[in-house]
Amino acid sequence: TTYFARAIDPAGNASACSTTGATYIEDSTPPGTPAGGFVTPIGPANNNSPVVSGAAEAFATVHVHANDPTCTSAPISTTASATGAYSVAFAVADNSLSTFYGRTIDRAGNASACQALALSYTADSTAPTTPGAPDLDSESDTGASTTDNITRAAAPVFKGSVEPYASVKLFHSGTTLVGITTADAAGAYTLTVGALADAAYSFTVIATDTAGNASPASPALPVTIDTVAPSAIATAPDLNAASDTGASQTDKITRATMPTFYGNGALAGASIRLYASGLLVATATADGAGAYAVTSSTLTAGAKTITVRQLDVAGNESDD
């Protein structure tokens, strides 16, 4: 309703009617309930001050309650903008779950019903447990042993287990970051590092959960990277006398199709590979003094050039 006025003095003279009216709006209609939009940061997060944002009637007062579906507790209140946008900040406890509810009060004082905003927030300030030491993948642990952590792989692969979906950072020497990955739903991770120089290393991992909490560093895994091939064995292999059949045991002519060869000068404990005209025909292990004996697989008739190579513990192979 809009009201206009005219003035009449004591002599009965009347003024003109006012050109500007006074308007009164009677409003007894409750506003719509507020809508929840989003919470920042996205939980779970290591943050005790989440901000709830959403939309309501323009210029309305918005009351937001945490964990109160009746909206009777003390709210956090704000006034919606001209577009209806609102934001309120809460203080929540560590390791808590908050579900939010809201009520709108328009400028006429009409209140909406209490409404679930379909928003929740998890505050998580608990760090993951200390992860186990990373493990050098067996395919990267080259050489005679797949468990000695001595490898010729300059870019080795590591595996392990942490909290599901945690971010995993791999370090050497405690502080040098060499790789980052994310664990799967079971907490398993696989991580390949960039090429590293030959050296002895100490690898650790730190797991950071989806809330941003970082674990203590894991126990260290010592790994030696060695990509340098050993020297060739200085002396040629010799045909064992028992395998050198016929009139002479030194003429290297034999009817044995699986002859045995021997020699020395290898690295202690080195893996020995026997080649016949370039074809690998047998392997053996040198003793502590570097001596070896190796029996060939079946050879075909004909002249053969017999050579040996040695592999160090990292799996690097020498020349003939």
C-alpha positions in Angstrom: 0.0 0.0 0.0 1.2 3.5 -0.9 0.0 6.6 1.1 -0.2 10.2 -0.1 -1.0 13.3 2.0 -2.3 16.9 1.8 -2.0 19.6 4.5 -5.0 21.9 5.5 -4.1 25.0 7.7 -6.4 26.4 10.4 -8.0 28.8 7.9 -9.1 25.8 5.8 -6.5 26.3 3.0 -5.5 23.0 1.5 -2.2 22.2 0.0 -1.6 20.2 -3.2 -1.5 16.4 -2.8 2.0 15.1 -2.3 3.7 13.6 -5.3 5.8 11.1 -3.4 4.0 8.4 -1.5 5.0 6.4 1.5 4.9 2.7 0.7 4.2 0.0 3.2 4.6 -3.7 2.4 3.0 -6.3 4.6 5.1 -9.4 4.4 4.2 -12.5 6.5 5.6 -15.1 4.0 8.5 -17.1 5.3 11.6 -17.0 3.0 12.9 -20.1 1.4 15.5 -22.2 3.3 19.1 -21.5 2.5 21.0 -23.7 0.1 24.4 -25.1 0.9 27.0 -24.7 -1.8 30.4 -25.9 -0.6 32.8 -26.0 2.3 36.4 -24.8 2.0 38.8 -26.4 2.3 37.5 -29.7 1.1 37.6 -32.2 3.9 39.2 -34.2 5.3 41.7 -31.5 6.0 44.1 -30.4 8.7 42.2 -27.1 9.2 40.0 -26.0 12.1 38.4 -23.1 10.4 36.2 -24.3 7.5 34.1 -21.8 5.6 30.5 -22.7 4.6 29.2 -20.9 1.5 25.8 -21.0 -0.2 22.8 -19.0 -1.5 19.8 -17.5 0.2 17.2 -14.7 -0.2 18.9 -11.4 -1.1 19.8 -9.4 2.1 18.4 -12.0 4.4 20.0 -13.0 7.6 21.4 -16.5 7.4 21.9 -18.6 10.5 24.2 -21.7 10.1 24.4 -24.3 12.8 26.9 -27.2 13.2 25.5 -30.6 14.1 22.1 -29.2 15.1 19.2 -30.3 13.0 16.8 -28.2 15.0 18.7 -24.9 14.5 18.2 -24.0 18.2 21.9 -23.8 19.2 23.9 -20.6 18.9 24.4 -20.0 15.1 27.1 -18.4 13.1 25.2 -15.6 11.3 25.8 -13.4 8.3 23.8 -11.3 5.8 23.3 -12.5 2.3 24.5 -10.2 -0.5 22.4 -8.6 -3.2 22.8 -11.8 -5.2 21.9 -14.0 -2.2 25.5 -15.3 -1.7 26.6 -16.0 1.9 29.7 -17.4 3.7 30.3 -18.1 7.3 33.5 -19.4 9.1 33.4 -22.0 11.8 35.8 -23.1 14.5 35.8 -26.9 14.8 37.7 -29.3 17.0 40.6 -31.5 15.9 39.5 -34.8 14.4 35.8 -33.9 14.3 33.0 -34.3 11.8 30.7 -31.3 11.3 27.3 -31.4 9.5 25.7 -28.1 8.7 22.1 -26.8 9.0 20.7 -23.4 8.1 17.7 -21.1 8.6 16.9 -17.8 6.7 15.3 -14.7 8.3 14.1 -12.1 5.8 14.1 -8.4 6.4 10.4 -8.6 7.6 11.5 -10.9 10.3 9.9 -14.1 8.8 12.0 -17.2 9.5 12.3 -20.2 7.2 12.3 -23.8 8.4 15.6 -25.3 9.6 17.2 -27.0 6.6 20.1 -29.5 6.2 22.6 -27.9 3.9 23.8 -31.2 2.6 27.3 -30.2 3.6 29.7 -31.8 6.0 33.4 -31.3 6.9 35.9 -33.6 8.5 38.8 -32.0 10.4 41.7 -34.4 10.5 44.9 -33.5 12.4 46.2 -37.0 13.0 49.4 -37.9 11.1 49.7 -41.3 9.4 51.7 -43.9 11.2 55.4 -44.3 10.4 55.6 -46.2 7.1 57.8 -49.2 6.6 61.1 -48.8 4.8 60.7 -48.8 1.0 61.6 -52.0 -0.8 63.8 -52.2 -3.9 61.7 -54.0 -6.5 63.1 -57.5 -7.3 63.4 -56.6 -11.0 65.6 -53.6 -10.0 67.7 -55.7 -7.6 70.0 -57.0 -10.3 72.8 -59.5 -10.0 73.0 -62.9 -8.3 70.7 -61.9 -5.5 67.3 -60.1 -5.8 67.3 -59.2 -2.1 70.8 -57.7 -1.5 69.9 -54.2 -2.6 72.9 -54.0 -4.9 71.9 -53.0 -8.4 73.2 -51.9 -11.7 69.9 -50.1 -12.3 70.6 -46.4 -12.2 66.8 -45.6 -12.1 65.6 -48.3 -9.7 61.9 -49.0 -8.8 60.8 -49.0 -5.2 57.6 -50.5 -3.7 55.9 -50.3 -0.4 52.7 -49.8 1.6 51.2 -46.7 3.4 47.8 -45.3 4.2 45.3 -45.6 1.3 45.5 -42.7 -1.2 48.4 -41.1 0.7 51.0 -39.1 -1.2 54.4 -40.8 -1.0 57.7 -38.9 -1.2 60.9 -40.8 -1.6 64.1 -39.3 -0.3 67.8 -40.3 -0.3 70.2 -39.1 2.4 67.2 -37.9 4.4 66.5 -34.7 2.5 67.0 -35.2 -1.2 63.6 -35.7 -2.8 63.9 -38.2 -5.7 60.3 -39.2 -6.4 56.6 -38.6 -5.6 53.6 -40.9 -6.2 50.1 -41.6 -4.7 49.2 -44.9 -3.0 46.3 -46.9 -4.3 43.1 -47.9 -2.5 45.0 -50.6 -0.7 47.9 -48.3 0.2 50.3 -49.9 -2.2 52.7 -47.7 -4.1 55.3 -48.1 -6.8 57.8 -45.4 -7.6 60.6 -45.1 -10.1 63.4 -42.6 -9.4 65.3 -40.6 -12.0 68.8 -41.8 -12.9 71.2 -41.7 -10.0 75.0 -41.7 -10.0 76.9 -44.8 -8.7 77.0 -44.6 -4.9 75.7 -46.0 -1.7 72.3 -44.5 -0.8 69.9 -44.5 2.1 66.3 -44.3 1.0 63.3 -43.3 3.2 59.7 -42.4 2.5 57.2 -39.9 4.1 53.5 -40.4 3.6 51.1 -37.5 3.6 47.4 -38.3 4.0 44.5 -36.7 2.1 44.1 -34.2 4.9 47.7 -33.0 4.5 49.1 -34.6 7.6 52.7 -35.9 7.1 54.0 -39.1 8.7 57.5 -39.4 10.3 60.2 -40.6 8.0 60.3 -44.4 7.5 63.3 -46.5 8.5 66.0 -46.3 5.9 66.8 -48.8 3.1 70.4 -48.9 2.1 70.9 -49.4 -1.6 74.1 -49.5 -3.6 74.0 -48.5 -7.3 76.9 -49.8 -9.3 76.8 -49.6 -13.1 80.6 -50.2 -13.8 81.4 -53.5 -15.4 84.2 -55.5 -13.8 87.4 -56.1 -15.7 87.7 -59.1 -18.0 89.1 -62.3 -16.5 92.8 -62.1 -17.3 93.3 -65.8 -18.2 91.4 -67.8 -20.7 89.4 -70.8 -19.6 91.1 -74.2 -19.9 89.5 -77.5 -20.9 89.5 -79.9 -18.0 91.8 -82.9 -18.6 89.0 -85.4 -18.0 87.0 -83.7 -20.8 90.0 -83.6 -23.2 89.5 -87.1 -24.6 91.6 -89.0 -27.1 95.3 -89.6 -27.3 96.2 -86.2 -25.8 94.7 -84.5 -22.8 96.1 -81.1 -23.9 95.1 -80.8 -27.6 91.7 -79.4 -26.9 90.1 -82.0 -29.2 87.4 -84.0 -27.5 84.4 -86.3 -28.1 82.7 -84.9 -25.0 79.6 -83.0 -25.9 79.3 -81.5 -22.4 82.9 -80.6 -21.6 84.0 -78.9 -18.3 86.2 -75.8 -18.3 88.1 -74.2 -15.4 90.0 -71.1 -14.7 90.9 -68.5 -12.1 91.4 -64.8 -11.8 87.7 -63.9 -11.4 86.2 -61.8 -8.6 85.5 -63.7 -5.4 82.0 -65.0 -5.7 81.4 -63.7 -9.2 78.9 -65.2 -11.5 80.7 -66.9 -14.4 79.2 -67.2 -17.9 80.7 -69.6 -20.4 80.3 -68.8 -24.1 80.9 -71.1 -27.1 81.5 -69.0 -30.2 79.4 -66.2 -28.6 76.6 -68.4 -27.5 75.9 -68.7 -23.7 76.1 -72.3 -22.8 76.6 -72.5 -19.0 76.9 -70.5 -15.8 78.7 -71.1 -12.5 80.0 -69.2 -9.5 83.6 -68.4 -8.7 84.9 -69.4 -5.2 86.3 -67.1 -2.7 89.7 -67.2 -4.4 88.2 -66.4 -7.8 88.6 -70.0 -9.2 85.8 -71.6 -11.1 84.8 -74.8 -12.9 81.8 -74.8 -15.3 80.3 -77.6 -17.4 78.8 -76.7 -20.7 75.4 -77.7 -22.0 75.4 -80.0 -25.0 77.5 -78.7 -27.8 77.3 -79.6 -31.5 80.3 -81.0 -33.3 82.8 -78.5 -34.8 85.4 -76.0 -33.7 84.3 -73.7 -30.9 85.9 -70.5 -29.5 85.4 -70.8 -25.7 85.3 -67.6 -23.7 84.2 -66.6 -20.2 82.8 -63.4 -18.7 82.2 -62.5 -15.1 79.3 -60.6 -13.5 79.8 -58.6 -10.3 77.3 -58.7 -7.5 75.3 -55.8 -9.1 74.9 -57.8 -12.3 77.4 -55.9 -14.5 79.0 -58.2 -17.1 82.7 -57.9 -18.1 84.1 -58.3 -21.6 85.6 -61.6 -22.7 
